[in-house]
Amino acid sequence: MPDTPSSLMVLIQESRQWASVSRGLELFTRASEALQRAFLVDSGYFIYKKTGLWERIEDEACRLYAPWGVMVAHQGGYPAEEDRQGVAAVEGFEDRTGCWIRTADAPELIRQQWQSWGIKVGGAWRLTLGTKPVGLMVLRRSVPVADDAELMGMVAGQVSLVMELLRFRRTAEEAGWRDELTGIYNRRGIERQMALVTQQGAQTLGTAWIFGIFDINRFKYINDAYGHPEGDRVLADVAKALCAGLRPQDICGRWGGDEFVVLVNTAQAQASTVIARLQELVAARVERVTVSAGWAVWGVDGNDLDTIYDVADQRLYEDKKRH
């Protein structure tokens, strides 16, 4: 057995720096460096499922992060990914987490891979958020050392703890960017997201970011005639309808009151068509509700939010007069 008190001290010293990371990949990278340097684990990687809905590790959303050692590249290939697929293919492998397995005792598919890579022992330790498994810390050694499976479990526990801290931070940040009623971005969140995507430019050649404004027609009448709870329901339904017509990379938010905005990456010539389609979608999905709309093309009608907004708002005003 390893010297537990000194090993724990090393773990505490190493993991103390992990809490300062801002992204999961940075955490995995730092943990892999500590495993190599302080705990003599010469190969490994992390598996993490971003959705947090852990069912089967071969799921498409379950990806491999921060491989090192022989797991990075071997004879022109990427054995880390082959190893992950091998682990996924072995029925019941998840039940064997938390311990080191000798190559001779490994399932046949993995045993053949390990032998070809010079691996003597391997193991996997669960990563969790709360009580929910969300990934694995997968370790391989070409030179066996004293059985430190319990210590590796503590390392995985520290990684999990920092992952939970990152989640809480992100949740707190997201709360400040989200509209409480509709769940979509609020004005602050829209401005932040727009700054990020417009700095990156158009996603593909020949496309542009289209900024659209939508205003619910006769919304004051809805509130006055049917009450604010009904008005809130309409706001939420309009948000859902707009989001239903957008792709994951597009942006939708509530600017304030009954005004919504979108940012869509598409061909410049399709700007009016895209906005009209979203108007039709709202009319089809939200009973007795229509929206007026205006739009502007980022980089054509302006290069800053104030200018773009003014152009789109003028077009919204012209459309409003027709309703």
C-alpha positions as YAML, in Angstrom:
chain: A
units: angstrom
residues:
- id: 1
  name: MET
  ca: [0.00, 0.00, 0.00]
- id: 2
  name: PRO
  ca: [1.22, 3.55, -0.68]
- id: 3
  name: ASP
  ca: [2.04, 5.94, 2.14]
- id: 4
  name: THR
  ca: [-1.52, 7.18, 2.61]
- id: 5
  name: PRO
  ca: [-0.86, 10.31, 4.75]
- id: 6
  name: SER
  ca: [1.81, 11.65, 2.39]
- id: 7
  name: SER
  ca: [-0.26, 10.70, -0.69]
- id: 8
  name: LEU
  ca: [-3.26, 12.53, 0.71]
- id: 9
  name: MET
  ca: [-1.11, 15.59, 1.37]
- id: 10
  name: VAL
  ca: [0.08, 15.51, -2.24]
- id: 11
  name: LEU
  ca: [-3.52, 15.19, -3.43]
- id: 12
  name: ILE
  ca: [-4.60, 18.16, -1.31]
- id: 13
  name: GLN
  ca: [-1.73, 20.27, -2.61]
- id: 14
  name: GLU
  ca: [-2.36, 19.32, -6.22]
- id: 15
  name: SER
  ca: [-6.15, 19.71, -6.13]
- id: 16
  name: ARG
  ca: [-6.01, 23.07, -4.33]
- id: 17
  name: GLN
  ca: [-5.26, 24.69, -7.68]
- id: 18
  name: TRP
  ca: [-8.09, 22.96, -9.48]
- id: 19
  name: ALA
  ca: [-10.79, 25.15, -7.96]
- id: 20
  name: SER
  ca: [-9.51, 28.14, -9.94]
- id: 21
  name: VAL
  ca: [-10.32, 26.63, -13.34]
- id: 22
  name: SER
  ca: [-13.16, 28.05, -15.40]
- id: 23
  name: ARG
  ca: [-13.81, 25.14, -17.79]
- id: 24
  name: GLY
  ca: [-14.11, 21.39, -17.52]
- id: 25
  name: LEU
  ca: [-11.36, 20.74, -20.08]
- id: 26
  name: GLU
  ca: [-8.95, 22.83, -18.02]
- id: 27
  name: LEU
  ca: [-9.85, 20.78, -14.94]
- id: 28
  name: PHE
  ca: [-9.25, 17.47, -16.75]
- id: 29
  name: THR
  ca: [-5.93, 18.73, -18.08]
- id: 30
  name: ARG
  ca: [-4.69, 19.78, -14.65]
- id: 31
  name: ALA
  ca: [-5.86, 16.53, -13.09]
- id: 32
  name: SER
  ca: [-4.09, 14.51, -15.80]
- id: 33
  name: GLU
  ca: [-0.86, 16.44, -15.14]
- id: 34
  name: ALA
  ca: [-1.13, 15.68, -11.42]
- id: 35
  name: LEU
  ca: [-1.81, 11.99, -12.07]
- id: 36
  name: GLN
  ca: [1.29, 11.75, -14.23]
- id: 37
  name: ARG
  ca: [3.62, 13.79, -12.04]
- id: 38
  name: ALA
  ca: [2.52, 12.92, -8.53]
- id: 39
  name: PHE
  ca: [0.89, 9.49, -8.84]
- id: 40
  name: LEU
  ca: [2.91, 7.87, -11.64]
- id: 41
  name: VAL
  ca: [-0.07, 7.13, -13.88]
- id: 42
  name: ASP
  ca: [1.57, 7.18, -17.28]
- id: 43
  name: SER
  ca: [-1.55, 6.92, -19.48]
- id: 44
  name: GLY
  ca: [-5.22, 7.78, -19.23]
- id: 45
  name: TYR
  ca: [-8.11, 10.04, -20.19]
- id: 46
  name: PHE
  ca: [-11.44, 11.33, -18.92]
- id: 47
  name: ILE
  ca: [-14.90, 10.50, -20.21]
- id: 48
  name: TYR
  ca: [-17.60, 13.05, -19.55]
- id: 49
  name: LYS
  ca: [-21.20, 13.30, -20.68]
- id: 50
  name: LYS
  ca: [-22.10, 16.97, -20.90]
- id: 51
  name: THR
  ca: [-25.84, 16.40, -20.65]
- id: 52
  name: GLY
  ca: [-25.35, 14.84, -17.24]
- id: 53
  name: LEU
  ca: [-27.77, 12.06, -18.21]
- id: 54
  name: TRP
  ca: [-25.51, 9.04, -17.76]
- id: 55
  name: GLU
  ca: [-26.97, 5.84, -19.12]
- id: 56
  name: ARG
  ca: [-24.51, 4.02, -21.39]
- id: 57
  name: ILE
  ca: [-20.94, 5.19, -21.93]
- id: 58
  name: GLU
  ca: [-21.09, 4.50, -25.65]
- id: 59
  name: ASP
  ca: [-23.72, 7.24, -26.00]
- id: 60
  name: GLU
  ca: [-22.81, 9.82, -28.65]
- id: 61
  name: ALA
  ca: [-22.84, 12.66, -26.12]
- id: 62
  name: CYS
  ca: [-20.23, 10.90, -23.99]
- id: 63
  name: ARG
  ca: [-16.83, 12.23, -25.10]
- id: 64
  name: LEU
  ca: [-13.18, 11.70, -24.33]
- id: 65
  name: TYR
  ca: [-11.05, 14.49, -22.82]
- id: 66
  name: ALA
  ca: [-7.39, 15.20, -22.00]
- id: 67
  name: PRO
  ca: [-5.76, 11.88, -23.01]
- id: 68
  name: TRP
  ca: [-2.10, 11.44, -22.09]
- id: 69
  name: GLY
  ca: [0.71, 8.94, -22.40]
- id: 70
  name: VAL
  ca: [0.21, 6.06, -24.76]
- id: 71
  name: MET
  ca: [-3.46, 7.05, -24.91]
- id: 72
  name: VAL
  ca: [-2.67, 10.14, -27.03]
- id: 73
  name: ALA
  ca: [-1.25, 8.48, -30.12]
- id: 74
  name: HIS
  ca: [0.26, 5.13, -30.98]
- id: 75
  name: GLN
  ca: [1.53, 4.10, -34.39]
- id: 76
  name: GLY
  ca: [-0.40, 6.89, -36.07]
- id: 77
  name: GLY
  ca: [-3.72, 6.10, -34.38]
- id: 78
  name: TYR
  ca: [-5.65, 7.28, -31.35]
- id: 79
  name: PRO
  ca: [-5.83, 4.38, -28.90]
- id: 80
  name: ALA
  ca: [-7.66, 6.51, -26.34]
- id: 81
  name: GLU
  ca: [-10.75, 6.50, -28.56]
- id: 82
  name: GLU
  ca: [-10.26, 2.82, -29.41]
- id: 83
  name: ASP
  ca: [-9.96, 2.12, -25.69]
- id: 84
  name: ARG
  ca: [-13.15, 4.06, -24.98]
- id: 85
  name: GLN
  ca: [-15.04, 2.10, -27.62]
- id: 86
  name: GLY
  ca: [-13.61, -1.12, -26.20]
- id: 87
  name: VAL
  ca: [-14.78, -0.20, -22.72]
- id: 88
  name: ALA
  ca: [-18.22, 0.64, -24.09]
- id: 89
  name: ALA
  ca: [-18.46, -2.70, -25.87]
- id: 90
  name: VAL
  ca: [-17.79, -4.77, -22.76]
- id: 91
  name: GLU
  ca: [-21.04, -5.70, -21.07]
- id: 92
  name: GLY
  ca: [-21.00, -4.84, -17.38]
- id: 93
  name: PHE
  ca: [-17.67, -3.01, -17.42]
- id: 94
  name: GLU
  ca: [-19.23, -0.12, -15.47]
- id: 95
  name: ASP
  ca: [-19.74, -2.50, -12.57]
- id: 96
  name: ARG
  ca: [-15.96, -3.03, -12.38]
- id: 97
  name: THR
  ca: [-15.08, 0.60, -11.71]
- id: 98
  name: GLY
  ca: [-13.09, 1.66, -8.67]
- id: 99
  name: CYS
  ca: [-10.25, -0.84, -8.88]
- id: 100
  name: TRP
  ca: [-7.15, -1.74, -10.86]
- id: 101
  name: ILE
  ca: [-7.49, -4.67, -13.26]
- id: 102
  name: ARG
  ca: [-4.46, -6.64, -14.47]
- id: 103
  name: THR
  ca: [-4.16, -7.08, -18.22]
- id: 104
  name: ALA
  ca: [-4.47, -10.85, -17.75]
- id: 105
  name: ASP
  ca: [-7.83, -10.35, -16.00]
- id: 106
  name: ALA
  ca: [-9.24, -7.76, -18.42]
- id: 107
  name: PRO
  ca: [-12.06, -8.64, -20.84]
- id: 108
  name: GLU
  ca: [-10.66, -10.10, -24.08]
- id: 109
  name: LEU
  ca: [-11.31, -7.11, -26.35]
- id: 110
  name: ILE
  ca: [-9.56, -4.72, -23.97]
- id: 111
  name: ARG
  ca: [-6.86, -7.24, -23.05]
- id: 112
  name: GLN
  ca: [-5.68, -7.46, -26.65]
- id: 113
  name: GLN
  ca: [-5.49, -3.69, -26.91]
- id: 114
  name: TRP
  ca: [-3.63, -3.32, -23.63]
- id: 115
  name: GLN
  ca: [-1.09, -5.95, -24.56]
- id: 116
  name: SER
  ca: [-0.37, -4.23, -27.87]
- id: 117
  name: TRP
  ca: [0.13, -0.91, -26.06]
- id: 118
  name: GLY
  ca: [2.30, -2.31, -23.27]
- id: 119
  name: ILE
  ca: [-0.29, -1.70, -20.53]
- id: 120
  name: LYS
  ca: [0.02, -3.87, -17.42]
- id: 121
  name: VAL
  ca: [-2.91, -2.61, -15.32]
- id: 122
  name: GLY
  ca: [-5.93, -0.41, -15.92]
- id: 123
  name: GLY
  ca: [-8.90, 0.92, -14.06]
- id: 124
  name: ALA
  ca: [-11.78, 3.36, -14.19]
- id: 125
  name: TRP
  ca: [-13.28, 5.54, -11.47]
- id: 126
  name: ARG
  ca: [-16.65, 7.21, -11.65]
- id: 127
  name: LEU
  ca: [-17.09, 10.98, -11.90]
- id: 128
  name: THR
  ca: [-20.31, 12.26, -10.36]
- id: 129
  name: LEU
  ca: [-22.39, 15.39, -10.00]
- id: 130
  name: GLY
  ca: [-24.11, 14.98, -6.68]
- id: 131
  name: THR
  ca: [-25.09, 11.32, -6.75]
- id: 132
  name: LYS
  ca: [-25.48, 11.11, -10.53]
- id: 133
  name: PRO
  ca: [-22.66, 9.45, -12.51]
- id: 134
  name: VAL
  ca: [-21.61, 11.68, -15.43]
- id: 135
  name: GLY
  ca: [-18.31, 10.17, -16.53]
- id: 136
  name: LEU
  ca: [-15.20, 8.15, -15.84]
- id: 137
  name: MET
  ca: [-11.57, 8.77, -14.98]
- id: 138
  name: VAL
  ca: [-9.85, 6.03, -16.98]
- id: 139
  name: LEU
  ca: [-6.26, 5.17, -15.98]
- id: 140
  name: ARG
  ca: [-3.64, 2.86, -17.46]
- id: 141
  name: ARG
  ca: [-0.16, 1.95, -16.19]
- id: 142
  name: SER
  ca: [2.68, 0.28, -18.06]
- id: 143
  name: VAL
  ca: [4.55, -0.26, -14.78]
- id: 144
  name: PRO
  ca: [2.42, -1.54, -11.87]
- id: 145
  name: VAL
  ca: [2.89, 0.11, -8.48]
- id: 146
  name: ALA
  ca: [1.39, -0.50, -5.04]
- id: 147
  name: ASP
  ca: [-2.37, -0.87, -5.00]
- id: 148
  name: ASP
  ca: [-3.60, 2.72, -4.71]
- id: 149
  name: ALA
  ca: [-7.15, 2.18, -5.97]
- id: 150
  name: GLU
  ca: [-8.60, 3.95, -2.92]
- id: 151
  name: LEU
  ca: [-6.35, 6.94, -3.53]
- id: 152
  name: MET
  ca: [-7.42, 7.06, -7.20]
- id: 153
  name: GLY
  ca: [-11.00, 7.10, -5.95]
- id: 154
  name: MET
  ca: [-10.14, 10.17, -3.88]
- id: 155
  name: VAL
  ca: [-8.65, 11.84, -6.96]
- id: 156
  name: ALA
  ca: [-11.86, 11.13, -8.87]
- id: 157
  name: GLY
  ca: [-13.80, 12.50, -5.90]
- id: 158
  name: GLN
  ca: [-11.83, 15.75, -5.99]
- id: 159
  name: VAL
  ca: [-12.35, 16.07, -9.74]
- id: 160
  name: SER
  ca: [-16.09, 15.49, -9.21]
- id: 161
  name: LEU
  ca: [-16.15, 18.11, -6.45]
- id: 162
  name: VAL
  ca: [-14.62, 20.75, -8.72]
- id: 163
  name: MET
  ca: [-16.99, 19.75, -11.54]
- id: 164
  name: GLU
  ca: [-19.88, 20.43, -9.19]
- id: 165
  name: LEU
  ca: [-18.36, 23.79, -8.26]
- id: 166
  name: LEU
  ca: [-18.10, 24.67, -11.96]
- id: 167
  name: ARG
  ca: [-21.73, 23.70, -12.44]
- id: 168
  name: PHE
  ca: [-22.87, 25.91, -9.56]
- id: 169
  name: ARG
  ca: [-20.85, 28.83, -10.92]
- id: 170
  name: ARG
  ca: [-22.31, 28.39, -14.37]
- id: 171
  name: THR
  ca: [-25.84, 28.06, -13.00]
- id: 172
  name: ALA
  ca: [-25.42, 31.30, -11.06]
- id: 173
  name: GLU
  ca: [-24.06, 33.08, -14.13]
- id: 174
  name: GLU
  ca: [-26.82, 31.72, -16.34]
- id: 175
  name: ALA
  ca: [-29.46, 32.89, -13.86]
- id: 176
  name: GLY
  ca: [-28.28, 36.44, -14.44]
- id: 177
  name: TRP
  ca: [-28.57, 36.01, -18.21]
- id: 178
  name: ARG
  ca: [-31.99, 34.34, -18.33]
- id: 179
  name: ASP
  ca: [-35.50, 35.74, -18.31]
- id: 180
  name: GLU
  ca: [-37.29, 34.19, -15.35]
- id: 181
  name: LEU
  ca: [-40.69, 33.96, -17.06]
- id: 182
  name: THR
  ca: [-39.71, 32.47, -20.42]
- id: 183
  name: GLY
  ca: [-36.38, 30.81, -19.70]
- id: 184
  name: ILE
  ca: [-34.74, 32.40, -22.75]
- id: 185
  name: TYR
  ca: [-32.01, 35.05, -22.59]
- id: 186
  name: ASN
  ca: [-32.83, 38.39, -21.01]
- id: 187
  name: ARG
  ca: [-31.41, 41.65, -22.37]
- id: 188
  name: ARG
  ca: [-28.13, 41.18, -20.53]
- id: 189
  name: GLY
  ca: [-27.77, 37.64, -21.84]
- id: 190
  name: ILE
  ca: [-28.59, 38.70, -25.39]
- id: 191
  name: GLU
  ca: [-25.99, 41.46, -25.33]
- id: 192
  name: ARG
  ca: [-23.38, 39.01, -24.04]
- id: 193
  name: GLN
  ca: [-24.19, 36.34, -26.61]
- id: 194
  name: MET
  ca: [-24.32, 38.84, -29.44]
- id: 195
  name: ALA
  ca: [-20.90, 40.20, -28.49]
- id: 196
  name: LEU
  ca: [-19.49, 36.67, -28.61]
- id: 197
  name: VAL
  ca: [-20.94, 35.61, -31.95]
- id: 198
  name: THR
  ca: [-20.42, 38.88, -33.81]
- id: 199
  name: GLN
  ca: [-16.77, 38.94, -32.77]
- id: 200
  name: GLN
  ca: [-16.39, 35.53, -34.39]
- id: 201
  name: GLY
  ca: [-17.98, 36.74, -37.61]
- id: 202
  name: ALA
  ca: [-20.29, 34.78, -39.90]
- id: 203
  name: GLN
  ca: [-20.20, 31.02, -39.42]
- id: 204
  name: THR
  ca: [-19.79, 30.21, -43.13]
- id: 205
  name: LEU
  ca: [-18.81, 32.12, -46.24]
- id: 206
  name: GLY
  ca: [-21.73, 33.98, -47.79]
- id: 207
  name: THR
  ca: [-23.78, 34.18, -44.60]
- id: 208
  name: ALA
  ca: [-24.44, 37.00, -42.16]
- id: 209
  name: TRP
  ca: [-25.96, 37.48, -38.73]
- id: 210
  name: ILE
  ca: [-29.56, 38.67, -39.03]
- id: 211
  name: PHE
  ca: [-30.89, 40.63, -36.06]
- id: 212
  name: GLY
  ca: [-34.68, 40.42, -35.71]
- id: 213
  name: ILE
  ca: [-37.13, 42.18, -33.38]
- id: 214
  name: PHE
  ca: [-40.62, 40.83, -32.68]
- id: 215
  name: ASP
  ca: [-43.37, 42.74, -30.87]
- id: 216
  name: ILE
  ca: [-46.68, 41.14, -29.84]
- id: 217
  name: ASN
  ca: [-49.62, 42.88, -31.48]
- id: 218
  name: ARG
  ca: [-52.32, 44.24, -29.11]
- id: 219
  name: PHE
  ca: [-50.50, 42.91, -26.06]
- id: 220
  name: LYS
  ca: [-51.87, 45.68, -23.83]
- id: 221
  name: TYR
  ca: [-55.40, 44.59, -24.79]
- id: 222
  name: ILE
  ca: [-54.58, 40.98, -23.83]
- id: 223
  name: ASN
  ca: [-53.39, 42.10, -20.40]
- id: 224
  name: ASP
  ca: [-56.33, 44.45, -19.84]
- id: 225
  name: ALA
  ca: [-59.00, 42.07, -21.11]
- id: 226
  name: TYR
  ca: [-57.76, 38.74, -19.76]
- id: 227
  name: GLY
  ca: [-55.41, 39.68, -16.93]
- id: 228
  name: HIS
  ca: [-51.67, 39.52, -16.40]
- id: 229
  name: PRO
  ca: [-51.53, 35.73, -15.88]
- id: 230
  name: GLU
  ca: [-52.86, 35.30, -19.42]
- id: 231
  name: GLY
  ca: [-50.39, 37.90, -20.63]
- id: 232
  name: ASP
  ca: [-47.57, 35.92, -18.99]
- id: 233
  name: ARG
  ca: [-48.78, 32.74, -20.68]
- id: 234
  name: VAL
  ca: [-48.76, 34.47, -24.07]
- id: 235
  name: LEU
  ca: [-45.21, 35.72, -23.50]
- id: 236
  name: ALA
  ca: [-44.04, 32.23, -22.62]
- id: 237
  name: ASP
  ca: [-45.83, 30.68, -25.63]
- id: 238
  name: VAL
  ca: [-44.38, 33.25, -28.04]
- id: 239
  name: ALA
  ca: [-40.89, 32.50, -26.68]
- id: 240
  name: LYS
  ca: [-41.44, 28.76, -27.24]
- id: 241
  name: ALA
  ca: [-42.72, 29.35, -30.78]
- id: 242
  name: LEU
  ca: [-39.73, 31.49, -31.73]
- id: 243
  name: CYS
  ca: [-37.29, 28.97, -30.26]
- id: 244
  name: ALA
  ca: [-39.00, 26.16, -32.15]
- id: 245
  name: GLY
  ca: [-38.09, 27.89, -35.40]
- id: 246
  name: LEU
  ca: [-34.41, 28.36, -34.56]
- id: 247
  name: ARG
  ca: [-31.34, 26.13, -34.65]
- id: 248
  name: PRO
  ca: [-29.13, 25.52, -31.59]
- id: 249
  name: GLN
  ca: [-26.53, 28.03, -32.82]
- id: 250
  name: ASP
  ca: [-29.13, 30.80, -33.18]
- id: 251
  name: ILE
  ca: [-30.00, 33.14, -30.32]
- id: 252
  name: CYS
  ca: [-33.40, 34.09, -28.93]
- id: 253
  name: GLY
  ca: [-34.17, 36.44, -26.05]
- id: 254
  name: ARG
  ca: [-36.72, 38.70, -24.44]
- id: 255
  name: TRP
  ca: [-35.53, 42.27, -24.82]
- id: 256
  name: GLY
  ca: [-38.15, 43.57, -22.39]
- id: 257
  name: GLY
  ca: [-41.93, 43.77, -22.04]
- id: 258
  name: ASP
  ca: [-43.49, 42.05, -25.04]
- id: 259
  name: GLU
  ca: [-40.46, 42.54, -27.29]
- id: 260
  name: PHE
  ca: [-38.31, 39.61, -28.37]
- id: 261
  name: VAL
  ca: [-35.14, 39.50, -30.42]
- id: 262
  name: VAL
  ca: [-33.34, 36.81, -32.40]
- id: 263
  name: LEU
  ca: [-29.91, 36.53, -33.98]
- id: 264
  name: VAL
  ca: [-29.82, 34.08, -36.90]
- id: 265
  name: ASN
  ca: [-26.88, 33.16, -39.11]
- id: 266
  name: THR
  ca: [-28.11, 32.76, -42.67]
- id: 267
  name: ALA
  ca: [-27.67, 34.03, -46.22]
- id: 268
  name: GLN
  ca: [-28.15, 37.80, -46.29]
- id: 269
  name: ALA
  ca: [-30.73, 37.51, -49.07]
- id: 270
  name: GLN
  ca: [-32.84, 35.24, -46.83]
- id: 271
  name: ALA
  ca: [-33.20, 37.79, -44.01]
- id: 272
  name: SER
  ca: [-36.78, 38.86, -44.69]
- id: 273
  name: THR
  ca: [-37.82, 35.27, -45.44]
- id: 274
  name: VAL
  ca: [-36.43, 33.98, -42.15]
- id: 275
  name: ILE
  ca: [-38.16, 36.71, -40.15]
- id: 276
  name: ALA
  ca: [-41.47, 36.17, -41.97]
- id: 277
  name: ARG
  ca: [-41.25, 32.43, -41.30]
- id: 278
  name: LEU
  ca: [-40.85, 33.07, -37.58]
- id: 279
  name: GLN
  ca: [-43.87, 35.40, -37.64]
- id: 280
  name: GLU
  ca: [-45.93, 32.66, -39.30]
- id: 281
  name: LEU
  ca: [-44.73, 30.13, -36.74]
- id: 282
  name: VAL
  ca: [-45.93, 32.31, -33.85]
- id: 283
  name: ALA
  ca: [-49.32, 32.83, -35.51]
- id: 284
  name: ALA
  ca: [-49.67, 29.07, -36.05]
- id: 285
  name: ARG
  ca: [-48.59, 28.00, -32.56]
- id: 286
  name: VAL
  ca: [-50.05, 30.72, -30.31]
- id: 287
  name: GLU
  ca: [-53.83, 31.02, -30.56]
- id: 288
  name: ARG
  ca: [-55.14, 34.46, -31.56]
- id: 289
  name: VAL
  ca: [-51.68, 36.05, -31.30]
- id: 290
  name: THR
  ca: [-49.57, 37.65, -34.02]
- id: 291
  name: VAL
  ca: [-46.30, 39.56, -33.94]
- id: 292
  name: SER
  ca: [-44.91, 42.45, -35.92]
- id: 293
  name: ALA
  ca: [-41.26, 42.24, -36.87]
- id: 294
  name: GLY
  ca: [-38.26, 44.16, -38.10]
- id: 295
  name: TRP
  ca: [-34.75, 43.09, -39.01]
- id: 296
  name: ALA
  ca: [-31.26, 44.28, -39.82]
- id: 297
  name: VAL
  ca: [-28.11, 42.64, -41.19]
- id: 298
  name: TRP
  ca: [-25.01, 42.83, -39.02]
- id: 299
  name: GLY
  ca: [-22.09, 44.29, -40.98]
- id: 300
  name: VAL
  ca: [-24.42, 45.77, -43.63]
- id: 301
  name: ASP
  ca: [-26.94, 47.89, -41.74]
- id: 302
  name: GLY
  ca: [-24.45, 48.57, -38.94]
- id: 303
  name: ASN
  ca: [-21.56, 47.21, -36.94]
- id: 304
  name: ASP
  ca: [-22.76, 47.89, -33.40]
- id: 305
  name: LEU
  ca: [-25.85, 46.94, -31.44]
- id: 306
  name: ASP
  ca: [-27.32, 50.46, -31.17]
- id: 307
  name: THR
  ca: [-27.20, 51.01, -34.93]
- id: 308
  name: ILE
  ca: [-28.48, 47.54, -35.77]
- id: 309
  name: TYR
  ca: [-31.29, 47.88, -33.27]
- id: 310
  name: ASP
  ca: [-32.38, 51.26, -34.67]
- id: 311
  name: VAL
  ca: [-32.55, 49.90, -38.23]
- id: 312
  name: ALA
  ca: [-34.53, 46.83, -37.14]
- id: 313
  name: ASP
  ca: [-36.79, 48.94, -34.95]
- id: 314
  name: GLN
  ca: [-37.65, 51.22, -37.88]
- id: 315
  name: ARG
  ca: [-38.64, 48.20, -39.95]
- id: 316
  name: LEU
  ca: [-40.65, 46.93, -36.97]
- id: 317
  name: TYR
  ca: [-42.48, 50.28, -36.84]
- id: 318
  name: GLU
  ca: [-43.38, 50.02, -40.54]
- id: 319
  name: ASP
  ca: [-44.64, 46.45, -40.07]
- id: 320
  name: LYS
  ca: [-46.61, 47.46, -36.98]
- id: 321
  name: LYS
  ca: [-48.60, 49.96, -39.03]
- id: 322
  name: ARG
  ca: [-49.85, 47.08, -41.20]
- id: 323
  name: HIS
  ca: [-51.32, 45.17, -38.24]
...
